[in-house]
Amino acid sequence: MTELPPLYETIDPDALDTLLDSLDEDNTAFSLEFTYAGQHISINTGGTVSCDQE
């Protein structure tokens, strides 16, 4: 795949910013998962990003 649809069509960037800003204040562990371009994306507090084909 050489071109992907814009990520903002899948994830609301303002909502993501709000979520991450609130986590920075609390220093809370988190995990974020979503589907993008047929891939399951997972991101956790430690900065680990995984991408698995659905």
mmCIF entry with sequence, helices, sheets and N, C-alpha, C, O atoms, coordinates in Angstrom:
data_MODEL
# 
_entry.id   MODEL 
# 
_entity.id                         1 
_entity.type                       polymer 
_entity.pdbx_number_of_molecules   1 
# 
_entity_poly.entity_id                      1 
_entity_poly.type                           'polypeptide(L)' 
_entity_poly.nstd_linkage                   no 
_entity_poly.nstd_monomer                   no 
_entity_poly.pdbx_seq_one_letter_code       MTELPPLYETIDPDALDTLLDSLDEDNTAFSLEFTYAGQHISINTGGTVSCDQE 
_entity_poly.pdbx_seq_one_letter_code_can   MTELPPLYETIDPDALDTLLDSLDEDNTAFSLEFTYAGQHISINTGGTVSCDQE 
_entity_poly.pdbx_strand_id                 A 
# 
loop_
_entity_poly_seq.entity_id 
_entity_poly_seq.num 
_entity_poly_seq.mon_id 
_entity_poly_seq.hetero 
1 1  MET n 
1 2  THR n 
1 3  GLU n 
1 4  LEU n 
1 5  PRO n 
1 6  PRO n 
1 7  LEU n 
1 8  TYR n 
1 9  GLU n 
1 10 THR n 
1 11 ILE n 
1 12 ASP n 
1 13 PRO n 
1 14 ASP n 
1 15 ALA n 
1 16 LEU n 
1 17 ASP n 
1 18 THR n 
1 19 LEU n 
1 20 LEU n 
1 21 ASP n 
1 22 SER n 
1 23 LEU n 
1 24 ASP n 
1 25 GLU n 
1 26 ASP n 
1 27 ASN n 
1 28 THR n 
1 29 ALA n 
1 30 PHE n 
1 31 SER n 
1 32 LEU n 
1 33 GLU n 
1 34 PHE n 
1 35 THR n 
1 36 TYR n 
1 37 ALA n 
1 38 GLY n 
1 39 GLN n 
1 40 HIS n 
1 41 ILE n 
1 42 SER n 
1 43 ILE n 
1 44 ASN n 
1 45 THR n 
1 46 GLY n 
1 47 GLY n 
1 48 THR n 
1 49 VAL n 
1 50 SER n 
1 51 CYS n 
1 52 ASP n 
1 53 GLN n 
1 54 GLU n 
# 
_struct_asym.id          A 
_struct_asym.entity_id   1 
# 
loop_
_struct_conf.conf_type_id 
_struct_conf.id 
_struct_conf.pdbx_PDB_helix_id 
_struct_conf.beg_label_comp_id 
_struct_conf.beg_label_asym_id 
_struct_conf.beg_label_seq_id 
_struct_conf.pdbx_beg_PDB_ins_code 
_struct_conf.end_label_comp_id 
_struct_conf.end_label_asym_id 
_struct_conf.end_label_seq_id 
_struct_conf.pdbx_end_PDB_ins_code 
_struct_conf.beg_auth_comp_id 
_struct_conf.beg_auth_asym_id 
_struct_conf.beg_auth_seq_id 
_struct_conf.end_auth_comp_id 
_struct_conf.end_auth_asym_id 
_struct_conf.end_auth_seq_id 
_struct_conf.pdbx_PDB_helix_class 
_struct_conf.details 
_struct_conf.pdbx_PDB_helix_length 
HELX_P HELX_P1 AA1 LEU A 7  ? GLU A 9  ? LEU A 7  GLU A 9  5 ? 3  
HELX_P HELX_P2 AA2 PRO A 13 ? ASP A 26 ? PRO A 13 ASP A 26 1 ? 14 
# 
_struct_conf_type.id          HELX_P 
_struct_conf_type.criteria    ? 
_struct_conf_type.reference   ? 
# 
_struct_sheet.id               AA1 
_struct_sheet.type             ? 
_struct_sheet.number_strands   3 
_struct_sheet.details          ? 
# 
loop_
_struct_sheet_order.sheet_id 
_struct_sheet_order.range_id_1 
_struct_sheet_order.range_id_2 
_struct_sheet_order.offset 
_struct_sheet_order.sense 
AA1 1 2 ? anti-parallel 
AA1 2 3 ? anti-parallel 
# 
loop_
_struct_sheet_range.sheet_id 
_struct_sheet_range.id 
_struct_sheet_range.beg_label_comp_id 
_struct_sheet_range.beg_label_asym_id 
_struct_sheet_range.beg_label_seq_id 
_struct_sheet_range.pdbx_beg_PDB_ins_code 
_struct_sheet_range.end_label_comp_id 
_struct_sheet_range.end_label_asym_id 
_struct_sheet_range.end_label_seq_id 
_struct_sheet_range.pdbx_end_PDB_ins_code 
_struct_sheet_range.beg_auth_comp_id 
_struct_sheet_range.beg_auth_asym_id 
_struct_sheet_range.beg_auth_seq_id 
_struct_sheet_range.end_auth_comp_id 
_struct_sheet_range.end_auth_asym_id 
_struct_sheet_range.end_auth_seq_id 
AA1 1 SER A 31 ? TYR A 36 ? SER A 31 TYR A 36 
AA1 2 GLN A 39 ? ASN A 44 ? GLN A 39 ASN A 44 
AA1 3 VAL A 49 ? GLN A 53 ? VAL A 49 GLN A 53 
# 
loop_
_atom_site.group_PDB 
_atom_site.id 
_atom_site.type_symbol 
_atom_site.label_atom_id 
_atom_site.label_alt_id 
_atom_site.label_comp_id 
_atom_site.label_asym_id 
_atom_site.label_entity_id 
_atom_site.label_seq_id 
_atom_site.pdbx_PDB_ins_code 
_atom_site.Cartn_x 
_atom_site.Cartn_y 
_atom_site.Cartn_z 
_atom_site.occupancy 
_atom_site.B_iso_or_equiv 
_atom_site.pdbx_formal_charge 
_atom_site.auth_seq_id 
_atom_site.auth_comp_id 
_atom_site.auth_asym_id 
_atom_site.auth_atom_id 
_atom_site.pdbx_PDB_model_num 
ATOM 1   N N  . MET A 1 1  ? 0.848   -1.170 0.000  1.00 0.00 ? 1  MET A N  1 
ATOM 2   C CA . MET A 1 1  ? 0.000   0.000  0.000  1.00 0.00 ? 1  MET A CA 1 
ATOM 3   C C  . MET A 1 1  ? 0.894   1.235  0.000  1.00 0.00 ? 1  MET A C  1 
ATOM 4   O O  . MET A 1 1  ? 1.695   1.414  0.918  1.00 0.00 ? 1  MET A O  1 
ATOM 5   N N  . THR A 1 2  ? 0.773   2.075  -0.999 1.00 0.00 ? 2  THR A N  1 
ATOM 6   C CA . THR A 1 2  ? 1.623   3.264  -1.078 1.00 0.00 ? 2  THR A CA 1 
ATOM 7   C C  . THR A 1 2  ? 0.924   4.516  -0.589 1.00 0.00 ? 2  THR A C  1 
ATOM 8   O O  . THR A 1 2  ? 1.586   5.500  -0.257 1.00 0.00 ? 2  THR A O  1 
ATOM 9   N N  . GLU A 1 3  ? -0.396  4.502  -0.536 1.00 0.00 ? 3  GLU A N  1 
ATOM 10  C CA . GLU A 1 3  ? -1.129  5.662  -0.053 1.00 0.00 ? 3  GLU A CA 1 
ATOM 11  C C  . GLU A 1 3  ? -2.180  5.217  0.949  1.00 0.00 ? 3  GLU A C  1 
ATOM 12  O O  . GLU A 1 3  ? -2.869  4.215  0.755  1.00 0.00 ? 3  GLU A O  1 
ATOM 13  N N  . LEU A 1 4  ? -2.283  5.973  2.005  1.00 0.00 ? 4  LEU A N  1 
ATOM 14  C CA . LEU A 1 4  ? -3.276  5.689  3.033  1.00 0.00 ? 4  LEU A CA 1 
ATOM 15  C C  . LEU A 1 4  ? -4.248  6.861  3.128  1.00 0.00 ? 4  LEU A C  1 
ATOM 16  O O  . LEU A 1 4  ? -3.881  8.003  2.849  1.00 0.00 ? 4  LEU A O  1 
ATOM 17  N N  . PRO A 1 5  ? -5.490  6.576  3.525  1.00 0.00 ? 5  PRO A N  1 
ATOM 18  C CA . PRO A 1 5  ? -6.426  7.688  3.726  1.00 0.00 ? 5  PRO A CA 1 
ATOM 19  C C  . PRO A 1 5  ? -5.957  8.530  4.915  1.00 0.00 ? 5  PRO A C  1 
ATOM 20  O O  . PRO A 1 5  ? -5.245  8.028  5.785  1.00 0.00 ? 5  PRO A O  1 
ATOM 21  N N  . PRO A 1 6  ? -6.348  9.798  4.957  1.00 0.00 ? 6  PRO A N  1 
ATOM 22  C CA . PRO A 1 6  ? -5.928  10.657 6.077  1.00 0.00 ? 6  PRO A CA 1 
ATOM 23  C C  . PRO A 1 6  ? -6.362  10.060 7.413  1.00 0.00 ? 6  PRO A C  1 
ATOM 24  O O  . PRO A 1 6  ? -7.501  9.619  7.561  1.00 0.00 ? 6  PRO A O  1 
ATOM 25  N N  . LEU A 1 7  ? -5.460  10.049 8.373  1.00 0.00 ? 7  LEU A N  1 
ATOM 26  C CA . LEU A 1 7  ? -5.734  9.468  9.685  1.00 0.00 ? 7  LEU A CA 1 
ATOM 27  C C  . LEU A 1 7  ? -6.886  10.200 10.380 1.00 0.00 ? 7  LEU A C  1 
ATOM 28  O O  . LEU A 1 7  ? -7.653  9.584  11.120 1.00 0.00 ? 7  LEU A O  1 
ATOM 29  N N  . TYR A 1 8  ? -7.009  11.509 10.147 1.00 0.00 ? 8  TYR A N  1 
ATOM 30  C CA . TYR A 1 8  ? -8.064  12.276 10.811 1.00 0.00 ? 8  TYR A CA 1 
ATOM 31  C C  . TYR A 1 8  ? -9.464  11.847 10.390 1.00 0.00 ? 8  TYR A C  1 
ATOM 32  O O  . TYR A 1 8  ? -10.439 12.230 11.037 1.00 0.00 ? 8  TYR A O  1 
ATOM 33  N N  . GLU A 1 9  ? -9.589  11.057 9.317  1.00 0.00 ? 9  GLU A N  1 
ATOM 34  C CA . GLU A 1 9  ? -10.892 10.522 8.934  1.00 0.00 ? 9  GLU A CA 1 
ATOM 35  C C  . GLU A 1 9  ? -11.274 9.332  9.819  1.00 0.00 ? 9  GLU A C  1 
ATOM 36  O O  . GLU A 1 9  ? -12.435 8.924  9.841  1.00 0.00 ? 9  GLU A O  1 
ATOM 37  N N  . THR A 1 10 ? -10.308 8.780  10.544 1.00 0.00 ? 10 THR A N  1 
ATOM 38  C CA . THR A 1 10 ? -10.550 7.647  11.437 1.00 0.00 ? 10 THR A CA 1 
ATOM 39  C C  . THR A 1 10 ? -10.525 8.076  12.895 1.00 0.00 ? 10 THR A C  1 
ATOM 40  O O  . THR A 1 10 ? -11.358 7.644  13.691 1.00 0.00 ? 10 THR A O  1 
ATOM 41  N N  . ILE A 1 11 ? -9.571  8.924  13.240 1.00 0.00 ? 11 ILE A N  1 
ATOM 42  C CA . ILE A 1 11 ? -9.381  9.375  14.624 1.00 0.00 ? 11 ILE A CA 1 
ATOM 43  C C  . ILE A 1 11 ? -9.594  10.877 14.689 1.00 0.00 ? 11 ILE A C  1 
ATOM 44  O O  . ILE A 1 11 ? -9.026  11.623 13.891 1.00 0.00 ? 11 ILE A O  1 
ATOM 45  N N  . ASP A 1 12 ? -10.411 11.327 15.635 1.00 0.00 ? 12 ASP A N  1 
ATOM 46  C CA . ASP A 1 12 ? -10.640 12.755 15.851 1.00 0.00 ? 12 ASP A CA 1 
ATOM 47  C C  . ASP A 1 12 ? -9.417  13.337 16.554 1.00 0.00 ? 12 ASP A C  1 
ATOM 48  O O  . ASP A 1 12 ? -9.193  13.043 17.729 1.00 0.00 ? 12 ASP A O  1 
ATOM 49  N N  . PRO A 1 13 ? -8.617  14.156 15.864 1.00 0.00 ? 13 PRO A N  1 
ATOM 50  C CA . PRO A 1 13 ? -7.371  14.649 16.463 1.00 0.00 ? 13 PRO A CA 1 
ATOM 51  C C  . PRO A 1 13 ? -7.605  15.523 17.695 1.00 0.00 ? 13 PRO A C  1 
ATOM 52  O O  . PRO A 1 13 ? -6.794  15.502 18.621 1.00 0.00 ? 13 PRO A O  1 
ATOM 53  N N  . ASP A 1 14 ? -8.691  16.286 17.725 1.00 0.00 ? 14 ASP A N  1 
ATOM 54  C CA . ASP A 1 14 ? -8.973  17.119 18.903 1.00 0.00 ? 14 ASP A CA 1 
ATOM 55  C C  . ASP A 1 14 ? -9.293  16.251 20.112 1.00 0.00 ? 14 ASP A C  1 
ATOM 56  O O  . ASP A 1 14 ? -8.841  16.537 21.221 1.00 0.00 ? 14 ASP A O  1 
ATOM 57  N N  . ALA A 1 15 ? -10.067 15.198 19.905 1.00 0.00 ? 15 ALA A N  1 
ATOM 58  C CA . ALA A 1 15 ? -10.395 14.280 21.004 1.00 0.00 ? 15 ALA A CA 1 
ATOM 59  C C  . ALA A 1 15 ? -9.134  13.578 21.495 1.00 0.00 ? 15 ALA A C  1 
ATOM 60  O O  . ALA A 1 15 ? -8.964  13.386 22.699 1.00 0.00 ? 15 ALA A O  1 
ATOM 61  N N  . LEU A 1 16 ? -8.257  13.195 20.586 1.00 0.00 ? 16 LEU A N  1 
ATOM 62  C CA . LEU A 1 16 ? -7.005  12.540 20.969 1.00 0.00 ? 16 LEU A CA 1 
ATOM 63  C C  . LEU A 1 16 ? -6.121  13.493 21.769 1.00 0.00 ? 16 LEU A C  1 
ATOM 64  O O  . LEU A 1 16 ? -5.543  13.093 22.780 1.00 0.00 ? 16 LEU A O  1 
ATOM 65  N N  . ASP A 1 17 ? -6.008  14.747 21.332 1.00 0.00 ? 17 ASP A N  1 
ATOM 66  C CA . ASP A 1 17 ? -5.235  15.749 22.075 1.00 0.00 ? 17 ASP A CA 1 
ATOM 67  C C  . ASP A 1 17 ? -5.782  15.936 23.485 1.00 0.00 ? 17 ASP A C  1 
ATOM 68  O O  . ASP A 1 17 ? -5.022  15.999 24.451 1.00 0.00 ? 17 ASP A O  1 
ATOM 69  N N  . THR A 1 18 ? -7.102  16.023 23.597 1.00 0.00 ? 18 THR A N  1 
ATOM 70  C CA . THR A 1 18 ? -7.739  16.193 24.906 1.00 0.00 ? 18 THR A CA 1 
ATOM 71  C C  . THR A 1 18 ? -7.440  15.006 25.809 1.00 0.00 ? 18 THR A C  1 
ATOM 72  O O  . THR A 1 18 ? -7.117  15.177 26.985 1.00 0.00 ? 18 THR A O  1 
ATOM 73  N N  . LEU A 1 19 ? -7.548  13.802 25.255 1.00 0.00 ? 19 LEU A N  1 
ATOM 74  C CA . LEU A 1 19 ? -7.262  12.595 26.025 1.00 0.00 ? 19 LEU A CA 1 
ATOM 75  C C  . LEU A 1 19 ? -5.819  12.586 26.507 1.00 0.00 ? 19 LEU A C  1 
ATOM 76  O O  . LEU A 1 19 ? -5.562  12.352 27.688 1.00 0.00 ? 19 LEU A O  1 
ATOM 77  N N  . LEU A 1 20 ? -4.883  12.836 25.611 1.00 0.00 ? 20 LEU A N  1 
ATOM 78  C CA . LEU A 1 20 ? -3.464  12.784 25.981 1.00 0.00 ? 20 LEU A CA 1 
ATOM 79  C C  . LEU A 1 20 ? -3.089  13.902 26.941 1.00 0.00 ? 20 LEU A C  1 
ATOM 80  O O  . LEU A 1 20 ? -2.256  13.696 27.824 1.00 0.00 ? 20 LEU A O  1 
ATOM 81  N N  . ASP A 1 21 ? -3.689  15.088 26.788 1.00 0.00 ? 21 ASP A N  1 
ATOM 82  C CA . ASP A 1 21 ? -3.429  16.184 27.725 1.00 0.00 ? 21 ASP A CA 1 
ATOM 83  C C  . ASP A 1 21 ? -3.882  15.814 29.134 1.00 0.00 ? 21 ASP A C  1 
ATOM 84  O O  . ASP A 1 21 ? -3.183  16.101 30.106 1.00 0.00 ? 21 ASP A O  1 
ATOM 85  N N  . SER A 1 22 ? -5.039  15.183 29.249 1.00 0.00 ? 22 SER A N  1 
ATOM 86  C CA . SER A 1 22 ? -5.546  14.803 30.574 1.00 0.00 ? 22 SER A CA 1 
ATOM 87  C C  . SER A 1 22 ? -4.678  13.704 31.185 1.00 0.00 ? 22 SER A C  1 
ATOM 88  O O  . SER A 1 22 ? -4.503  13.673 32.403 1.00 0.00 ? 22 SER A O  1 
ATOM 89  N N  . LEU A 1 23 ? -4.138  12.812 30.375 1.00 0.00 ? 23 LEU A N  1 
ATOM 90  C CA . LEU A 1 23 ? -3.269  11.761 30.888 1.00 0.00 ? 23 LEU A CA 1 
ATOM 91  C C  . LEU A 1 23 ? -1.945  12.325 31.361 1.00 0.00 ? 23 LEU A C  1 
ATOM 92  O O  . LEU A 1 23 ? -1.390  11.842 32.348 1.00 0.00 ? 23 LEU A O  1 
ATOM 93  N N  . ASP A 1 24 ? -1.417  13.352 30.668 1.00 0.00 ? 24 ASP A N  1 
ATOM 94  C CA . ASP A 1 24 ? -0.159  13.968 31.084 1.00 0.00 ? 24 ASP A CA 1 
ATOM 95  C C  . ASP A 1 24 ? -0.270  14.539 32.489 1.00 0.00 ? 24 ASP A C  1 
ATOM 96  O O  . ASP A 1 24 ? 0.671   14.447 33.277 1.00 0.00 ? 24 ASP A O  1 
ATOM 97  N N  . GLU A 1 25 ? -1.427  15.133 32.805 1.00 0.00 ? 25 GLU A N  1 
ATOM 98  C CA . GLU A 1 25 ? -1.618  15.732 34.121 1.00 0.00 ? 25 GLU A CA 1 
ATOM 99  C C  . GLU A 1 25 ? -1.686  14.674 35.209 1.00 0.00 ? 25 GLU A C  1 
ATOM 100 O O  . GLU A 1 25 ? -1.164  14.878 36.305 1.00 0.00 ? 25 GLU A O  1 
ATOM 101 N N  . ASP A 1 26 ? -2.324  13.543 34.920 1.00 0.00 ? 26 ASP A N  1 
ATOM 102 C CA . ASP A 1 26 ? -2.517  12.489 35.914 1.00 0.00 ? 26 ASP A CA 1 
ATOM 103 C C  . ASP A 1 26 ? -1.391  11.461 35.925 1.00 0.00 ? 26 ASP A C  1 
ATOM 104 O O  . ASP A 1 26 ? -1.276  10.678 36.868 1.00 0.00 ? 26 ASP A O  1 
ATOM 105 N N  . ASN A 1 27 ? -0.554  11.459 34.877 1.00 0.00 ? 27 ASN A N  1 
ATOM 106 C CA . ASN A 1 27 ? 0.503   10.458 34.719 1.00 0.00 ? 27 ASN A CA 1 
ATOM 107 C C  . ASN A 1 27 ? -0.086  9.043  34.769 1.00 0.00 ? 27 ASN A C  1 
ATOM 108 O O  . ASN A 1 27 ? 0.470   8.141  35.395 1.00 0.00 ? 27 ASN A O  1 
ATOM 109 N N  . THR A 1 28 ? -1.210  8.881  34.103 1.00 0.00 ? 28 THR A N  1 
ATOM 110 C CA . THR A 1 28 ? -1.976  7.640  34.110 1.00 0.00 ? 28 THR A CA 1 
ATOM 111 C C  . THR A 1 28 ? -1.539  6.724  32.980 1.00 0.00 ? 28 THR A C  1 
ATOM 112 O O  . THR A 1 28 ? -1.217  7.180  31.883 1.00 0.00 ? 28 THR A O  1 
ATOM 113 N N  . ALA A 1 29 ? -1.531  5.419  33.263 1.00 0.00 ? 29 ALA A N  1 
ATOM 114 C CA . ALA A 1 29 ? -1.248  4.438  32.214 1.00 0.00 ? 29 ALA A CA 1 
ATOM 115 C C  . ALA A 1 29 ? -2.454  4.371  31.282 1.00 0.00 ? 29 ALA A C  1 
ATOM 116 O O  . ALA A 1 29 ? -3.594  4.526  31.719 1.00 0.00 ? 29 ALA A O  1 
ATOM 117 N N  . PHE A 1 30 ? -2.197  4.138  29.998 1.00 0.00 ? 30 PHE A N  1 
ATOM 118 C CA . PHE A 1 30 ? -3.296  4.048  29.049 1.00 0.00 ? 30 PHE A CA 1 
ATOM 119 C C  . PHE A 1 30 ? -2.947  3.103  27.911 1.00 0.00 ? 30 PHE A C  1 
ATOM 120 O O  . PHE A 1 30 ? -1.788  2.755  27.688 1.00 0.00 ? 30 PHE A O  1 
ATOM 121 N N  . SER A 1 31 ? -3.981  2.706  27.210 1.00 0.00 ? 31 SER A N  1 
ATOM 122 C CA . SER A 1 31 ? -3.845  1.928  25.984 1.00 0.00 ? 31 SER A CA 1 
ATOM 123 C C  . SER A 1 31 ? -4.883  2.471  25.010 1.00 0.00 ? 31 SER A C  1 
ATOM 124 O O  . SER A 1 31 ? -6.051  2.635  25.364 1.00 0.00 ? 31 SER A O  1 
ATOM 125 N N  . LEU A 1 32 ? -4.456  2.744  23.797 1.00 0.00 ? 32 LEU A N  1 
ATOM 126 C CA . LEU A 1 32 ? -5.347  3.263  22.763 1.00 0.00 ? 32 LEU A CA 1 
ATOM 127 C C  . LEU A 1 32 ? -5.346  2.276  21.613 1.00 0.00 ? 32 LEU A C  1 
ATOM 128 O O  . LEU A 1 32 ? -4.285  1.894  21.120 1.00 0.00 ? 32 LEU A O  1 
ATOM 129 N N  . GLU A 1 33 ? -6.535  1.856  21.179 1.00 0.00 ? 33 GLU A N  1 
ATOM 130 C CA . GLU A 1 33 ? -6.649  0.915  20.073 1.00 0.00 ? 33 GLU A CA 1 
ATOM 131 C C  . GLU A 1 33 ? -7.659  1.424  19.069 1.00 0.00 ? 33 GLU A C  1 
ATOM 132 O O  . GLU A 1 33 ? -8.709  1.951  19.436 1.00 0.00 ? 33 GLU A O  1 
ATOM 133 N N  . PHE A 1 34 ? -7.327  1.260  17.786 1.00 0.00 ? 34 PHE A N  1 
ATOM 134 C CA . PHE A 1 34 ? -8.255  1.646  16.726 1.00 0.00 ? 34 PHE A CA 1 
ATOM 135 C C  . PHE A 1 34 ? -7.893  0.911  15.446 1.00 0.00 ? 34 PHE A C  1 
ATOM 136 O O  . PHE A 1 34 ? -6.807  0.346  15.320 1.00 0.00 ? 34 PHE A O  1 
ATOM 137 N N  . THR A 1 35 ? -8.814  0.928  14.509 1.00 0.00 ? 35 THR A N  1 
ATOM 138 C CA . THR A 1 35 ? -8.590  0.318  13.204 1.00 0.00 ? 35 THR A CA 1 
ATOM 139 C C  . THR A 1 35 ? -8.316  1.422  12.195 1.00 0.00 ? 35 THR A C  1 
ATOM 140 O O  . THR A 1 35 ? -9.022  2.430  12.149 1.00 0.00 ? 35 THR A O  1 
ATOM 141 N N  . TYR A 1 36 ? -7.286  1.218  11.392 1.00 0.00 ? 36 TYR A N  1 
ATOM 142 C CA . TYR A 1 36 ? -6.899  2.200  10.374 1.00 0.00 ? 36 TYR A CA 1 
ATOM 143 C C  . TYR A 1 36 ? -6.398  1.454  9.144  1.00 0.00 ? 36 TYR A C  1 
ATOM 144 O O  . TYR A 1 36 ? -5.456  0.665  9.218  1.00 0.00 ? 36 TYR A O  1 
ATOM 145 N N  . ALA A 1 37 ? -7.037  1.714  8.027  1.00 0.00 ? 37 ALA A N  1 
ATOM 146 C CA . ALA A 1 37 ? -6.635  1.134  6.741  1.00 0.00 ? 37 ALA A CA 1 
ATOM 147 C C  . ALA A 1 37 ? -6.488  -0.388 6.820  1.00 0.00 ? 37 ALA A C  1 
ATOM 148 O O  . ALA A 1 37 ? -5.539  -0.962 6.286  1.00 0.00 ? 37 ALA A O  1 
ATOM 149 N N  . GLY A 1 38 ? -7.451  -1.033 7.498  1.00 0.00 ? 38 GLY A N  1 
ATOM 150 C CA . GLY A 1 38 ? -7.432  -2.490 7.586  1.00 0.00 ? 38 GLY A CA 1 
ATOM 151 C C  . GLY A 1 38 ? -6.446  -3.048 8.588  1.00 0.00 ? 38 GLY A C  1 
ATOM 152 O O  . GLY A 1 38 ? -6.213  -4.257 8.622  1.00 0.00 ? 38 GLY A O  1 
ATOM 153 N N  . GLN A 1 39 ? -5.861  -2.185 9.406  1.00 0.00 ? 39 GLN A N  1 
ATOM 154 C CA . GLN A 1 39 ? -4.888  -2.600 10.412 1.00 0.00 ? 39 GLN A CA 1 
ATOM 155 C C  . GLN A 1 39 ? -5.423  -2.281 11.802 1.00 0.00 ? 39 GLN A C  1 
ATOM 156 O O  . GLN A 1 39 ? -6.070  -1.253 12.003 1.00 0.00 ? 39 GLN A O  1 
ATOM 157 N N  . HIS A 1 40 ? -5.151  -3.166 12.765 1.00 0.00 ? 40 HIS A N  1 
ATOM 158 C CA . HIS A 1 40 ? -5.495  -2.903 14.158 1.00 0.00 ? 40 HIS A CA 1 
ATOM 159 C C  . HIS A 1 40 ? -4.274  -2.263 14.804 1.00 0.00 ? 40 HIS A C  1 
ATOM 160 O O  . HIS A 1 40 ? -3.219  -2.891 14.903 1.00 0.00 ? 40 HIS A O  1 
ATOM 161 N N  . ILE A 1 41 ? -4.414  -1.009 15.247 1.00 0.00 ? 41 ILE A N  1 
ATOM 162 C CA . ILE A 1 41 ? -3.315  -0.256 15.834 1.00 0.00 ? 41 ILE A CA 1 
ATOM 163 C C  . ILE A 1 41 ? -3.512  -0.200 17.343 1.00 0.00 ? 41 ILE A C  1 
ATOM 164 O O  . ILE A 1 41 ? -4.615  0.073  17.818 1.00 0.00 ? 41 ILE A O  1 
ATOM 165 N N  . SER A 1 42 ? -2.461  -0.455 18.088 1.00 0.00 ? 42 SER A N  1 
ATOM 166 C CA . SER A 1 42 ? -2.495  -0.393 19.545 1.00 0.00 ? 42 SER A CA 1 
ATOM 167 C C  . SER A 1 42 ? -1.295  0.415  20.022 1.00 0.00 ? 42 SER A C  1 
ATOM 168 O O  . SER A 1 42 ? -0.164  0.175  19.599 1.00 0.00 ? 42 SER A O  1 
ATOM 169 N N  . ILE A 1 43 ? -1.555  1.381  20.913 1.00 0.00 ? 43 ILE A N  1 
ATOM 170 C CA . ILE A 1 43 ? -0.499  2.229  21.471 1.00 0.00 ? 43 ILE A CA 1 
ATOM 171 C C  . ILE A 1 43 ? -0.667  2.213  22.981 1.00 0.00 ? 43 ILE A C  1 
ATOM 172 O O  . ILE A 1 43 ? -1.781  2.369  23.481 1.00 0.00 ? 43 ILE A O  1 
ATOM 173 N N  . ASN A 1 44 ? 0.436   2.023  23.721 1.00 0.00 ? 44 ASN A N  1 
ATOM 174 C CA . ASN A 1 44 ? 0.313   2.048  25.176 1.00 0.00 ? 44 ASN A CA 1 
ATOM 175 C C  . ASN A 1 44 ? 1.224   3.095  25.791 1.00 0.00 ? 44 ASN A C  1 
ATOM 176 O O  . ASN A 1 44 ? 2.013   3.738  25.098 1.00 0.00 ? 44 ASN A O  1 
ATOM 177 N N  . THR A 1 45 ? 1.106   3.255  27.092 1.00 0.00 ? 45 THR A N  1 
ATOM 178 C CA . THR A 1 45 ? 1.816   4.297  27.836 1.00 0.00 ? 45 THR A CA 1 
ATOM 179 C C  . THR A 1 45 ? 3.320   4.269  27.602 1.00 0.00 ? 45 THR A C  1 
ATOM 180 O O  . THR A 1 45 ? 3.943   5.322  27.475 1.00 0.00 ? 45 THR A O  1 
ATOM 181 N N  . GLY A 1 46 ? 3.901   3.099  27.545 1.00 0.00 ? 46 GLY A N  1 
ATOM 182 C CA . GLY A 1 46 ? 5.346   2.990  27.372 1.00 0.00 ? 46 GLY A CA 1 
ATOM 183 C C  . GLY A 1 46 ? 5.826   3.389  25.992 1.00 0.00 ? 46 GLY A C  1 
ATOM 184 O O  . GLY A 1 46 ? 7.029   3.400  25.733 1.00 0.00 ? 46 GLY A O  1 
ATOM 185 N N  . GLY A 1 47 ? 4.889   3.720  25.092 1.00 0.00 ? 47 GLY A N  1 
ATOM 186 C CA . GLY A 1 47 ? 5.261   4.130  23.751 1.00 0.00 ? 47 GLY A CA 1 
ATOM 187 C C  . GLY A 1 47 ? 5.299   2.980  22.757 1.00 0.00 ? 47 GLY A C  1 
ATOM 188 O O  . GLY A 1 47 ? 5.690   3.163  21.604 1.00 0.00 ? 47 GLY A O  1 
ATOM 189 N N  . THR A 1 48 ? 4.893   1.797  23.202 1.00 0.00 ? 48 THR A N  1 
ATOM 190 C CA . THR A 1 48 ? 4.871   0.649  22.300 1.00 0.00 ? 48 THR A CA 1 
ATOM 191 C C  . THR A 1 48 ? 3.707   0.784  21.339 1.00 0.00 ? 48 THR A C  1 
ATOM 192 O O  . THR A 1 48 ? 2.566   1.000  21.747 1.00 0.00 ? 48 THR A O  1 
ATOM 193 N N  . VAL A 1 49 ? 4.013   0.652  20.053 1.00 0.00 ? 49 VAL A N  1 
ATOM 194 C CA . VAL A 1 49 ? 2.984   0.694  19.008 1.00 0.00 ? 49 VAL A CA 1 
ATOM 195 C C  . VAL A 1 49 ? 3.004   -0.635 18.290 1.00 0.00 ? 49 VAL A C  1 
ATOM 196 O O  . VAL A 1 49 ? 4.056   -1.096 17.848 1.00 0.00 ? 49 VAL A O  1 
ATOM 197 N N  . SER A 1 50 ? 1.825   -1.258 18.172 1.00 0.00 ? 50 SER A N  1 
ATOM 198 C CA . SER A 1 50 ? 1.764   -2.496 17.398 1.00 0.00 ? 50 SER A CA 1 
ATOM 199 C C  . SER A 1 50 ? 0.722   -2.342 16.314 1.00 0.00 ? 50 SER A C  1 
ATOM 200 O O  . SER A 1 50 ? -0.265  -1.621 16.464 1.00 0.00 ? 50 SER A O  1 
ATOM 201 N N  . CYS A 1 51 ? 0.962   -3.028 15.233 1.00 0.00 ? 51 CYS A N  1 
ATOM 202 C CA . CYS A 1 51 ? 0.096   -2.962 14.065 1.00 0.00 ? 51 CYS A CA 1 
ATOM 203 C C  . CYS A 1 51 ? -0.118  -4.387 13.560 1.00 0.00 ? 51 CYS A C  1 
ATOM 204 O O  . CYS A 1 51 ? 0.828   -5.065 13.158 1.00 0.00 ? 51 CYS A O  1 
ATOM 205 N N  . ASP A 1 52 ? -1.369  -4.828 13.587 1.00 0.00 ? 52 ASP A N  1 
ATOM 206 C CA . ASP A 1 52 ? -1.713  -6.173 13.152 1.00 0.00 ? 52 ASP A CA 1 
ATOM 207 C C  . ASP A 1 52 ? -2.800  -6.099 12.096 1.00 0.00 ? 52 ASP A C  1 
ATOM 208 O O  . ASP A 1 52 ? -3.759  -5.339 12.228 1.00 0.00 ? 52 ASP A O  1 
ATOM 209 N N  . GLN A 1 53 ? -2.642  -6.889 11.053 1.00 0.00 ? 53 GLN A N  1 
ATOM 210 C CA . GLN A 1 53 ? -3.645  -6.925 10.008 1.00 0.00 ? 53 GLN A CA 1 
ATOM 211 C C  . GLN A 1 53 ? -4.908  -7.571 10.548 1.00 0.00 ? 53 GLN A C  1 
ATOM 212 O O  . GLN A 1 53 ? -4.853  -8.578 11.254 1.00 0.00 ? 53 GLN A O  1 
ATOM 213 N N  . GLU A 1 54 ? -6.049  -6.981 10.207 1.00 0.00 ? 54 GLU A N  1 
ATOM 214 C CA . GLU A 1 54 ? -7.328  -7.543 10.655 1.00 0.00 ? 54 GLU A CA 1 
ATOM 215 C C  . GLU A 1 54 ? -7.718  -8.721 9.817  1.00 0.00 ? 54 GLU A C  1 
ATOM 216 O O  . GLU A 1 54 ? -8.766  -9.323 10.048 1.00 0.00 ? 54 GLU A O  1 
# 
